[in-house]
């Protein structure tokens, strides 16, 4: 029998069940592209099945969205590769200086 997940374990469930995006807190915001609603982790409907798996559903009545339909809201920090130690402009200048 499935059980509804309580708030105190919801963040752990979001982190385990959402393989598309990271969750840092229950206040993290996402936009549901199916119902065009801004949602937070607190609002998401979370269920756990008999085998321990979590199932996440959009809180909007009638919306069938799951984590693949929820996108980050607001600015997302660009990721810079850690291996880049020289600024790109300096690399370009060095490469063109030998011509």
ChimeraX attribute file (.defattr): number of C-alpha atoms within 10 A of each C-alpha:
attribute: neighborCount
match mode: 1-to-1
recipient: residues
	/A:1	6
	/A:2	13
	/A:3	12
	/A:4	13
	/A:5	15
	/A:6	13
	/A:7	14
	/A:8	9
	/A:9	10
	/A:10	22
	/A:11	19
	/A:12	15
	/A:13	21
	/A:14	24
	/A:15	15
	/A:16	14
	/A:17	16
	/A:18	17
	/A:19	10
	/A:20	12
	/A:21	15
	/A:22	12
	/A:23	17
	/A:24	12
	/A:25	15
	/A:26	17
	/A:27	13
	/A:28	14
	/A:29	19
	/A:30	19
	/A:31	17
	/A:32	23
	/A:33	13
	/A:34	14
	/A:35	15
	/A:36	10
	/A:37	14
	/A:38	15
	/A:39	20
	/A:40	17
	/A:41	21
	/A:42	18
	/A:43	17
	/A:44	18
	/A:45	17
	/A:46	24
	/A:47	18
	/A:48	16
	/A:49	12
	/A:50	9
	/A:51	8
	/A:52	10
	/A:53	12
	/A:54	21
	/A:55	20
	/A:56	17
	/A:57	16
	/A:58	24
	/A:59	20
	/A:60	17
	/A:61	7
	/A:62	8
	/A:63	12
	/A:64	12
	/A:65	17
	/A:66	17
	/A:67	19
	/A:68	12
	/A:69	16
	/A:70	22
	/A:71	16
	/A:72	14
	/A:73	14
	/A:74	9
	/A:75	6
	/A:76	7
	/A:77	6
	/A:78	6
	/A:79	6
	/A:80	7
	/A:81	7
	/A:82	6
	/A:83	6
	/A:84	8
	/A:85	7
	/A:86	8
	/A:87	8
	/A:88	9
	/A:89	9
	/A:90	9
	/A:91	10
	/A:92	10
	/A:93	10
	/A:94	10
	/A:95	10
	/A:96	8
	/A:97	7
	/A:98	6
	/A:99	5
